[in-house]
Amino acid sequence: MKYLKPILKLSLLILFYVISFLYAIIFTNQTGWILFWFLSLILLLEILSLITPLRLLQVRSQKPLRLAVDEFVTIELLINSLYKMPLYFHRLNVSFSEICHTKQLSNYLGQEKKLKVAWQPINRGLIESRNVLFETHDFLHCFPRTIQMTMPVEWVVLPLRHSFVDQGIAIIEHLMSKKAYGEPTFTLKNYRQYREGESIKQIDWKTSSRMQTLMTREYENDEPSKWLLVFYGIESIYFEEMLSLFYTIFLEYPTQARFMLMGEGTTSYQIESLVDFASVQPLNDLPMIPYRENENICIFVPEVTDELATLFQAKRFHLIPYEQVMSGGEPKDVL
């Protein structure tokens, strides 16, 4: 019953074609032959559009793509036949479901053709394939056909740049300013003349009496602190927001520091390339941070939990949750 109407429509075309042929032979006039050749052309187009297989088509991306979430881009794709053979599609719709875009081609013969597709990604990620849906019908619109294929791509969607990056950097610099010169030791380095405003506790009165001027003791400091900035990606409603902030700090932070990205989906915790920011996912467990002995660690976490506070108890760890950055509060060491 489904194909009754299309079959009837095609049967009528064949019937008229036979009648026109008989009319042209019997009466041998110009009108008869014009009608015959016209119906021959329609029948030829109908046959070609019916026998041309959709599986001979391919769509491919011209080049790798790198963009950020919510960034608008026009993608150039190429469509063509897999083999050098005649094809005919009266109407061909090429749909990209994940991109929510459809292109229509009329009287397409299988030649290489550019398709420009607009896209604005809403989620970050490393995209290796996209589904393509081909839809067509014959010349007389009797028999619709569809086929879905997979298009290999190399698209990297990075996090959105965070607008509150200055607040995040201010927290880091506040912490660094407190430990800029390392911890003082009890090893005497030198004596020097007292400077106005310094603590009188540092004055060496015996030496001052001998030198007839106020002299202070200057002690050696430990090696200046080095800093490790870590994104510690626990499961949270603030995961994407904190990742976006950390990604922006990584791009814009003006001072030398070591960065680490801790989450699932990366080859290592070291940041090899920006692609790591596209592929990282929340941690399945809570690993310890592989730090160096002379490093203080700023840990950017989506939120602070009791388990995290217990895990990072040493003074070298400074937990910075997302809500604290947004509120502008001062960071607190984990004690």
C-alpha positions, 0 to 999 in steps of 0.5 A: 500500500505504501508504494502503490501511489509511486508505482502507479505514477511511474506506470503512467509515465511508461504508458505515456512513453509507449503511446508517444512512441507509437504516435510518433511512428504512426503519424511521423509528425514533428509534434509526436517526435518532440513529445517522444524525446521529451518523455525519453529525457524524463524517463532517463532522468528517472532511471538515473536518479533511481539507480544512483547509490547514495553509498558512493558519496563522501563528505570530508573536512578540509583541515583540522579545526581548533576553536573555543566554546561559543565561538562562531565558525564557518566550516568548509567541507568537501562532497564528492563521489568515491569513484569516477563514474556518472551520478545523478541526484535530482535533489540531495539534502546533506544534514549534519545532526550535531551541527544542526545544519542542512545543505541542499544540492540540486541536480548533483552529478558527483563532482567535488563541491564545497559545502560551507557550514556554520557552527557554534559549539556549546560543549568542549571536547575532542571530536573525531567524527560527525554523523552525516545524513544523505536524503534524496528522491527520484526525479518524479518524487516517487521513492525517497532514500536515506543513508547515514555515514560517519565523517572523520574530523579533527576538531578541538573545542577548547574551554571558554575564556573566563571573564574573571581571570584577573581575580584568579591571578590576584589570588595567586599573587597574594599567596606568592607575595607572602612567600616570595623570599622563602623561609628564614633560617638561623644562619647569620649571613651578614651585619648591615646598618639599621634602616628606619622602619625595621624591627628593633629585634634584629638590632645587634647591640654589641656590634652597634656599640663597637661600630658606633651606629645601629647595626642589624643581623641579616640571616640567610633565607631558604631558596626562593619558593617555586610555584606549581599551579594545579587544576584538580578536577573533581566531579562538581557542578563547577567543573567546567567553570573552574576549568575555564578559569584555569585555562584562561590563567594558563594562557594569560599568567605573566609570571613563570610557574609550573602548571598541571592538569589533573583529570581523566582523559589526558595522557599525563598530568603534565600539559602537553598541548592545549588539546589536553584542556579539550579532553580532560574529564572529572577524576574517578578517584583522588590522586596525590599531586606529584610535586617537587620538594621546593614547590608551593602548590596552588590547587584550583578545585571546583569546590572544597570537600572534607576529603580534599581538606584531609588529603592536602593538610600540609602548609605547601597546599593552598586550595582555591575553590571556584566560589572563592574566586567569584566572591573575591575572598582571600585564599586560605592555607589548608591546615 
